[in-house]
Amino acid sequence: MIAFFALLGGLGLAILVDWLLFAPWVRAPKRKSMIKTALLQAGMTSVSPTKFVMICLVCGLVSGLLTLGLTGAWLFALLFFSFGIFAPWAFIRHQASKRRAALQEQWPEVVDHLRSAIRAGLSLPEALGQLATVGPQLLRPQFGDFALDYRATANFSVALDQLGERLADPVADKILTTLRITREVGGTDLGQTLTTLSAFLRDDVRTRGELAARQSWIVSAARLAVAAPWILLLILGTQEAAKDAYMTAGGVIVLGVGVGISIVCYRIMLRLGTLPVEDRVLS
């Protein structure tokens, strides 16, 4: 019995020391996978990360088998198998960039609709839900889902969080954060704030459009410069002499160095020719 009470007292003392000296344990928020984030940014909400990985493997397998049938060289097949695996990833990144550019042109119209609805006396949930019918065509499904979420939960904050996850856009985060703060702390200058935000977004779209038009040739040149040597390699792979030369140890080293140089140079060209992307507030 004495040992039991001693153990109980020691446990209580340990809990007290832990409470005094150490911060309470808080579960870290679960981070979204990079694949899931990229799929959301590309607007592919129906594709799960697992399904996307399977698509990558299938593309790599098909590319490798076609190369093997064309050249008869396992080294070329392995190389183009790797290219095939990363092809879907490059595609969704391209789609995400296109969607981001398209959304940037739509956000000023969204802000104008919100400002008009709020001035007409609608509440914030009603103004956002109304965008499912009068908003830009590209964004109507997301705002329709927001209206359904709000009717199901009657919780504006939860529905707003889910809307931000579906939109996955830094400009949307700014707009939703403004609406959230207004909803929680109140304020009568929301209309003026939205007017200022709309003007800022239009200036940003115009500036980015001019810069993108000037730098688009850099991105196109980077893609052509990376793709051309490997297309030429695939053509040379149909010749027995070229195939035998690359199947040696020296040929493997040349291909490995070529892959490394292509990746590094492509990243540098993209860094020079691509406009920086804003960080998300709600990510």
N, C-alpha and C positions, 0 to 999 in steps of 0.2 A: 504493500500500500504506500509505504514511504517513497519507494522508487517511482510509483505511478505519479504521485503529486510532484516529485522532483522533476520528472519528465514534463509534466504539464506546465510547471512554472518556468522551466527552461524554454519550452516552446513559446509561452507568452512573452518572455523576455526577448527571444529572437524576433518575434513579430514586432515588438515595440522598437527594437533597434533598427529593424528594416524600415519601419515607418519614419523614424527620425532621420536616418542617414541616407536613405536611397529614395529616388523619385519613384512614384507609382508606375507600375508596368502598364503600358498602353499598347494595345495592338496596333501595329503600323498599318496604315491603309494599304490595301492590296493594289499593287501597280498593274496597270493594264499591259498586256504583252505588246511588243512592238508591231507584231503582225496584226493584232486586233485594231490597234490605233491606226495603222496604215489603211486597213480595210474600211474603217469608219470614215477616214478622211477622203477615201476614194468613192464613198457613197455605196459601197457593197455591203450593206448591213445583213443581207441574207446568207453571206458566205462566212462560215465559222473558220477560226484559225486552223483547226484540224483538217477541214476540207481543203483549205488553201495549201497546206503542206502536201496533201495528197496530189493536188493539181500540179504542184512544183515537181514532185517525183515522177508523175506521169509524163510531164513535158520533157524532163530530163531523159527519161527512158526512151521516149519516142525519138528525141533528137539523137541520142546515142546509137540507137538501132539503125536509124536512117543513115547516119554517118558511117557506121560499120558496114552496111550494105553497099554504100557508095564507094568507100575507099578500101574496105577489107583490112583496116589497121585498127587494132584495139586502142592504140595511143590516141588517135584522132577521135575515136568513138568516146573515150573517157573525157577528152577535152571538151567535146561538144555536148556530152552529158552534163558537165558542169555548167556550160552556157545555158542549156535548156532548163536547168533547175532555177537559175536566177532570172530567166526571162519573165515569168509571171510577176516576180517582185518588181522588176523594172516597169512592167505594164501598170501595176497598181500605183506605183509612185508617179508615173506619167498621168494616170487618171486623177490622182489626188491633186496634182498640180493644175490640171485643166479645171477640175471642180472648184478649186480654191480661186482661180482666176474668174470663173463664171460667178461664183458667190460674191466676190468683191464688187461686181457690177450690180448685184441685186440688193445688197445691204442698204444703200441709201433709200431705195424704194420701200424696203421694210420699215425703216425708221420713219419715213414720211407717213406710211399707213398707221403706225402706232401713234404718232403725234396727232393725226387727224381723229383717230378713234378716241383718244384720251380727251381731246378738246371737245368731242361730241358728248362726253359724259360716261363713256364706257369704263368699266374697271379694267385693271391690268390683265386678269385672266381672260376676260371677254375680248379685249383688244388683241391678245395673242391668238386666241382661238379663231377670231375672225379672219386671220391671215390664211387659214386653210381654204378659204373661198375667194378672197380678194387679193391675196399676196402674190408674189412671183411664182410662176408655175413650177420652178425648180424646187421651191421650198414648201409648197403646199402640203405634201405628205407628212413632213416633220411636224408642222404646226397642227395638222389634223390629229396626229398621234398625241401631241400635247393636250389638245382639247379632250381626248379620250382619257388620258391619264388624270387630268384634273377632275373630270366627272367621276372617275373611279375612286380617287383618293381624297378629293376635296382638300388637298394640301398643295398650295402654290409652290412652296420651296421644293418639294419632292418632284413635282411635275416639271419644274424649271431645270432641275438637275438632269433629269432624263432627256429633256430637250437639248441641253448642252452636250450630252454624250452623243446624241444622234447627229447633231450638226457638226461637232468636232472641228470648229473653226475659231481662230483667235478673235475675229471681229464679232462673231456671235457671243463669245464670252464677255466682251466689253458691254454689249447691249444688254445681255441678261444680267450681268452684275449691276448695271445701272438700275434696271427694273427691280432687282431684288432689294437693293438698298432703299429705293423709294418705297417699296412695299413695307419694309420693316421699320424704317424710321420716319416715314411720311415726308411731305414736302409739297410745295405748290409750284415749284419751278421746273417740273419734269418736262413740260412742253418746250421751254427755252433750252434745256439741256439736250433734248432730242434734236432740236433745230441746229444747235452748234455741232452735235455729233454727225448729223446728216451732211452739213457743209464740209466737215473735216474728212468724212469718208469719200465724198465726191472729189475733193482735192487729191486724196491719196490714190484713188483709182486712176485719175488722169495722169498723175506723175508716174505711177507704176507702169501704166500703159506705154508712155513715151520711153521709159527706160527699157522695158521688155522688148519693144520694137527695135531699139538700137542694139541690144545685146543678143537677140535671137540667133544671129548668124554665128555667134561663138558656140552656142549649144549645138546647132546643126553641124558645124565643122567638127566639134568634138565627137559627135556620134558617128559621122562619116569616117573620121580618122581612126576610130577604134574598130569599126566594123570592117573596113576595107582589107586590112592584112589577113583577117581570119577568113573572109570570103575567098581571098586569093589562096590561102593555105588549103581550104577545102577543095578548090579546083586543082591545085598541085597534087593533092592527095590521091587523085585518080591516076597519076603517073607512077609507074613502078619505081623509077629511079629516085624521084623526090620522096616517095614513101619510104624506101629503104634508107635514104639519108637521114630522115627524121626519126627512124626507129632505132638509131644508134644512141649511145650515151651522150654524145655531143649534141645530137638533135633534140634529145629530151631536155638538156640544159638550155638550149636556145629557146625552146617552146616555153619553159618555165620562166626564163627571164623576160620573154615577150609578153607573157600574161601579166607579170608584175609591173612592167613598164606601162602596159595598156591601162591597167587599173589606176596606177598613180597619176598618169597624165590625164586620164578621163576625169578623175576627181578634181584635179587642179583646174581643168578647163571649165567644169561645172561650177566650181567655186568662183571663178572669174566671171562667168556668164550668167549665173542665176541670181536673182534678187533674193536677199535674205528674207526668211519667213518669220513672222512674229511668233513669239512664244505665247502659248495658251495660258489664260488666267485660271481656268477651271479644270485643267488637266490633272 
